[in-house]
Amino acid sequence: MFSEATIAPFKSSLRGEVIEPGDARYDEARKVYNGMIDRRPRIIARCVDVADVISAVNFGRENTLRIAVRGGGHNAGGLGVCDDGLVIDLSQMNYVRVDPKKRTVLAGGGALWGAVDHATHAFGLAVPSGIISTTGVGGLTLGGGLGHLTRQCGLTIDNLLAVDMVLADGSFVTSSAKEHPDLFWAVRGGGGNFGVVTSFLFKAHPIHTNYAGPMLWPLEDATEITRWYRGFIPKAPRALSGFFAFLTVPPGPPFPEHLHNKKMCGIVWCYTGPAKAAERVFAPIRKFKTAALDMVGPMPHPVLQTMFDALYPPGLQWYWKADFMRELDDKAIALHVKFAEQLPTMHSGMHLYPIDGKASDVKNSSTPWCYRDAKWAQVMVGVDCDPANREKISSWARDYWTALHPHSAGGAYVNFMMEEGDDRIRATYGKNYDRLAKVKKRYDRANLFRVNQNIKPARAST
Ligand SMILES: Cc1cc2nc3c(=O)[nH]c(=O)nc-3n(C[C@H](O)[C@H](O)[C@H](O)COP(=O)(O)OP(=O)(O)OC[C@H]3O[C@@H](n4cnc5c(N)ncnc54)[C@H](O)[C@@H]3O)c2cc1C
């Protein structure tokens, strides 16, 4: 606990709340999305504006506290919270402002994607994000941002125009292609290493109603479907995306009873092109193999973005393992099918997200996100509501990953990783790591922001 003399000036400097152990709100405030994470910070500062963030950063630095920055709290490894330190909680900084004329969107550092989709949809616009609307804008953007619109519009970072940030010394900067360009390069994939982002400015796209939804096939057809999918997607029009999944059908509506609890493979499609062309675009897909369940049809963008929210409420146990894949050869597909047959729980699964199309137009060195030449971001997630199944879901995901890793490109999408050590972080940033370390040294020499996939500041001589 802090002495009153230490904590009182900090509390009175904030317009937001300060929550400490013993406070009735403490246990709720320290929870993050992954129920496996159980950390007990010394103090939680719920900031409501930039001034609060400046106070919190200064308080953390002056009291040599470990600092975690919380955006949406979704991070797999629970990097939005820490033991025995300060949590700078941005969840109250959740505003979204759309400029329909300029087609730009300003979102607070703690906004969730659902809020962005809601605000932009009214103007027939969308910003590329992920596939679950409860994910934070902060962490997803700073790590890259993969989702339904990646093939058409690029990663989320490819649509980022500027950020407002509070740096380790408490100073405030705006960073864009013109202002602090080195910092702007680094935040587009380098995570929360460089400061607290208090707002994000995005470019939005005219996207309103898609032709979208899942198609499911029996697991017995998985080899055939996966082989077809690996050839089909890279040649498909950019307005069409589809991520591949192994899954277990949830036992309830809208799924027909005969499919309940069945292990299946599926593709979740999203076509953003003209409605009149949709049936034609999907004709070869439907011709290739009739799906056991075809739920693809016209769908407002926010409906697609919220489709899986109810299936994955906060508090489930999650264990993640991931890799980038340059190809999906037959041996890798055989291993995938083997582990899909062993899916340990209804919520567990494997996804392959395409990273070609517009995302691959950007050079590996143009942002820290240096696997633009890979074809897929692969992630195995062991998920369950029962903490007793923690080992079961973790060992399935670990074994699955271990079998597939030799077929991978090396690193993994940083937002799909747990805390996996320096070697994995280096593999993930590849040739861009040294440049990130130099920017880190310039903006956060003492590594104040280290509760993240941490980039170590370059040594003094570099
Ligand atoms: C169910 C689920 C589905 C997902 N789907 C996708 C998907 O489709 N596509 C995709 O790309 N990713 C996806 N992710 C991964 C997601 O991008 C990461 O979990 C991301 O870290 C979440 O961001 P957050 O702000 O919610 O998390 P937090 O836990 O709050 O933060 C994560 C990290 O980002 C830092 N951070 C957050 N906000 C800020 C800020 N404003 N300033 C500085 N640092 C900040 C934190 O310090 C921490 O290191 C998914 C995750 C989950 C749990």
PDBQT file of the ligand as one rigid body, heavy atoms in Angstrom, charges set to zero:
ROOT
HETATM    1  C1  LIG A 501     -11.742 -13.386 -28.635  1.00  0.00    +0.000 C 
HETATM    2  C2  LIG A 501     -10.628 -12.680 -29.321  1.00  0.00    +0.000 A 
HETATM    3  C3  LIG A 501     -10.673 -12.474 -30.684  1.00  0.00    +0.000 A 
HETATM    4  C4  LIG A 501      -9.636 -11.812 -31.333  1.00  0.00    +0.000 A 
HETATM    5  N1  LIG A 501      -9.706 -11.632 -32.686  1.00  0.00    +0.000 NA
HETATM    6  C5  LIG A 501      -8.733 -10.935 -33.310  1.00  0.00    +0.000 A 
HETATM    7  C6  LIG A 501      -8.824 -10.660 -34.698  1.00  0.00    +0.000 A 
HETATM    8  O1  LIG A 501      -9.768 -11.034 -35.361  1.00  0.00    +0.000 OA
HETATM    9  N2  LIG A 501      -7.820  -9.969 -35.268  1.00  0.00    +0.000 N 
HETATM   10  C7  LIG A 501      -6.750  -9.514 -34.571  1.00  0.00    +0.000 A 
HETATM   11  O2  LIG A 501      -5.880  -8.868 -35.155  1.00  0.00    +0.000 OA
HETATM   12  N3  LIG A 501      -6.626  -9.784 -33.257  1.00  0.00    +0.000 NA
HETATM   13  C8  LIG A 501      -7.596 -10.478 -32.614  1.00  0.00    +0.000 A 
HETATM   14  N4  LIG A 501      -7.476 -10.752 -31.290  1.00  0.00    +0.000 N 
HETATM   15  C9  LIG A 501      -6.233 -10.433 -30.605  1.00  0.00    +0.000 C 
HETATM   16  C10 LIG A 501      -6.234  -9.015 -30.126  1.00  0.00    +0.000 C 
HETATM   17  O3  LIG A 501      -5.813  -8.185 -31.172  1.00  0.00    +0.000 OA
HETATM   18  C11 LIG A 501      -5.231  -8.888 -28.965  1.00  0.00    +0.000 C 
HETATM   19  O4  LIG A 501      -5.694  -9.673 -27.906  1.00  0.00    +0.000 OA
HETATM   20  C12 LIG A 501      -5.048  -7.448 -28.528  1.00  0.00    +0.000 C 
HETATM   21  O5  LIG A 501      -3.919  -7.388 -27.694  1.00  0.00    +0.000 OA
HETATM   22  C13 LIG A 501      -6.254  -6.948 -27.777  1.00  0.00    +0.000 C 
HETATM   23  O6  LIG A 501      -6.189  -5.581 -27.541  1.00  0.00    +0.000 OA
HETATM   24  P1  LIG A 501      -6.882  -4.971 -26.239  1.00  0.00    +0.000 P 
HETATM   25  O7  LIG A 501      -6.712  -3.522 -26.276  1.00  0.00    +0.000 OA
HETATM   26  O8  LIG A 501      -8.260  -5.528 -26.109  1.00  0.00    +0.000 OA
HETATM   27  O9  LIG A 501      -6.014  -5.685 -25.120  1.00  0.00    +0.000 OA
HETATM   28  P2  LIG A 501      -5.257  -5.223 -23.791  1.00  0.00    +0.000 P 
HETATM   29  O10 LIG A 501      -5.110  -6.501 -23.034  1.00  0.00    +0.000 OA
HETATM   30  O11 LIG A 501      -5.949  -4.114 -23.110  1.00  0.00    +0.000 OA
HETATM   31  O12 LIG A 501      -3.858  -4.697 -24.320  1.00  0.00    +0.000 OA
HETATM   32  C14 LIG A 501      -3.020  -5.507 -25.087  1.00  0.00    +0.000 C 
HETATM   33  C15 LIG A 501      -1.651  -4.883 -25.216  1.00  0.00    +0.000 C 
HETATM   34  O13 LIG A 501      -1.765  -3.651 -25.914  1.00  0.00    +0.000 OA
HETATM   35  C16 LIG A 501      -1.341  -2.569 -25.096  1.00  0.00    +0.000 C 
HETATM   36  N5  LIG A 501      -2.293  -1.467 -25.258  1.00  0.00    +0.000 N 
HETATM   37  C17 LIG A 501      -3.637  -1.543 -25.385  1.00  0.00    +0.000 A 
HETATM   38  N6  LIG A 501      -4.148  -0.326 -25.598  1.00  0.00    +0.000 NA
HETATM   39  C18 LIG A 501      -3.117   0.531 -25.589  1.00  0.00    +0.000 A 
HETATM   40  C19 LIG A 501      -2.999   1.930 -25.767  1.00  0.00    +0.000 A 
HETATM   41  N7  LIG A 501      -4.056   2.687 -26.011  1.00  0.00    +0.000 N 
HETATM   42  N8  LIG A 501      -1.758   2.495 -25.704  1.00  0.00    +0.000 NA
HETATM   43  C20 LIG A 501      -0.656   1.745 -25.485  1.00  0.00    +0.000 A 
HETATM   44  N9  LIG A 501      -0.708   0.415 -25.308  1.00  0.00    +0.000 NA
HETATM   45  C21 LIG A 501      -1.934  -0.184 -25.374  1.00  0.00    +0.000 A 
HETATM   46  C22 LIG A 501      -1.348  -3.112 -23.694  1.00  0.00    +0.000 C 
HETATM   47  O14 LIG A 501      -0.433  -2.464 -22.882  1.00  0.00    +0.000 OA
HETATM   48  C23 LIG A 501      -0.992  -4.560 -23.895  1.00  0.00    +0.000 C 
HETATM   49  O15 LIG A 501       0.404  -4.720 -24.009  1.00  0.00    +0.000 OA
HETATM   50  C24 LIG A 501      -8.514 -11.370 -30.600  1.00  0.00    +0.000 A 
HETATM   51  C25 LIG A 501      -8.464 -11.584 -29.221  1.00  0.00    +0.000 A 
HETATM   52  C26 LIG A 501      -9.507 -12.224 -28.586  1.00  0.00    +0.000 A 
HETATM   53  C27 LIG A 501      -9.431 -12.482 -27.111  1.00  0.00    +0.000 C 
ENDROOT
TORSDOF 0
